[in-house]
Amino acid sequence: MSTKKIALSGFVFLLCFIGLSSRIQAQKLYVQFAESEMKRFPEAWQIDHGKRLYFGYGQGLGCLAMLKMWEKTTDQRYFDYVEAWADTIINEHGDIHLYKRETYNIDYINPGKILFTLYEQTGKEKYKLAIERLMDQLKVHPRTLEGAYWHKLIYPHQIWLDGVYMANPFIAQYGRFTNDSVHYDDVINHILITAKHTYDAETGLYYHAWDESKKQQWADNMTGQSPNFWGRSIGWWFMALVDVLDFIPTDYPRRDEIVAIINGLAETLPKYQDEEGLWWQVLDKIGKEKNYQEASVNAMFMYSFAKAANRGYISQSYKTVAEKTLTGMQKKLLKKEADGTLTLIQCNAVAGLGGHPYRDGSYDYYVNERVRENDAKATGPFIMGLLELNR
């Protein structure tokens, strides 16, 4: 065998070994981390440091990750953990504890994603009724003039990237659940309207939000866009895009436009990844004073890159981006506690726009919001990302 062939064979072997090592590493980690979450939060309502029984989007995200753990491992404990929460919070009539439709809060929709699996597995009618309750909200939820959902009634005329994730995978799954394509059209429209108004051609990134009225203090008076590229908001956006495609048929009109947006993100985001494989709280301000490597954006991007590559939406080569992120997270954002549990650090607890006190969307605002450990907006995507890396 020639020297060139030997060298090429060695290189191919090395790539295969690296890929296998990443899968083994991810397999060990997803079990360890899911077990850590269940140990620190013995009941699912406690996920995201919950203090009361509540249908929260953080609990919904954490429970979605646990259902994926159940699907992967067939360990019934993960399913039972989720179902115990849903069974407690939803009564026999499908009423959801503390849920108020009249607030038109898009965050309420996210926990509904777990209900499809629970209904299919248990046959309990109350889960189907709860799904319909959430859809009843969306049927009358306020929208922009072009037809995109407002983020909340208290945030009128506003599209936030966060909200695209909260609602659209649920709506797409409802479309498949009912075999009604009108919901696919609604999802595609919402996504394309959001892209139109939040995309920045100069950077290839997406602004956190857009105000149709251009009346908010944070909104540019010409474009209506918020002023900064908040990492997690783009994480929500990326996850929404890859998740809705689970339910929209492959040959459906305009589905390819969502795939194109995913490819644009895949090409752009590595430009903002630091040498350690990590992204920062304000995405385009690496190393700026008070900016930091933030856990949730990294978990969300890791999940989205790995899933998009696994599904063939982007080149398989992009999976190495997710693997690099995992390596960086293990080095900088993951720690082992004295009791053996694993903890994600440097999680931005919350960020938004407007409200009281008023959040202006400035750089200083984003980098000074509270930071904590084991926030569900990081831990849920982290588990799901590890599962995707193990496929």
Sequence and secondary structure as in RCSB ss.txt:
>XXXX:A:sequence
MSTKKIALSGFVFLLCFIGLSSRIQAQKLYVQFAESEMKRFPEAWQIDHGKRLYFGYGQGLGCLAMLKMWEKTTD
QRYFDYVEAWADTIINEHGDIHLYKRETYNIDYINPGKILFTLYEQTGKEKYKLAIERLMDQLKVHPRTLEGAYW
HKLIYPHQIWLDGVYMANPFIAQYGRFTNDSVHYDDVINHILITAKHTYDAETGLYYHAWDESKKQQWADNMTGQ
SPNFWGRSIGWWFMALVDVLDFIPTDYPRRDEIVAIINGLAETLPKYQDEEGLWWQVLDKIGKEKNYQEASVNAM
FMYSFAKAANRGYISQSYKTVAEKTLTGMQKKLLKKEADGTLTLIQCNAVAGLGGHPYRDGSYDYYVNERVREND
AKATGPFIMGLLELNR
>XXXX:A:secstr
  HHHHHHHHHHHHHHHHHHHHHHHHHHHHHHHHHHHHHHSSSGGGGGG  S    HHHHHHHHHHHHHHHHH  
HHHHHHHHHHHHHHB TT  BTT  GGG  GGGGGGGHHHHHHHHHH  HHHHHHHHHHHHHHHH  B TTS B 
SBTTBTTEEEHHHHHHHHHHHHHHHHHHT THHHHHHHHHHHHHHHHHB TTTS B SEEETT  STTS TTT B
 SS BHHHHHHHHHHHHHHTTTS TT TTHHHHHHHHHHHHHHGGGG  TTS  BSBTT TT TT  B HHHHHH
HHHHHHHHHHHTSS GGGHHHHHHHHHHHHHHTEEE TTS EEE  EE    SBTTTTB   HHHHHHS EESS 
HHHHHHHHHHHHHHT 
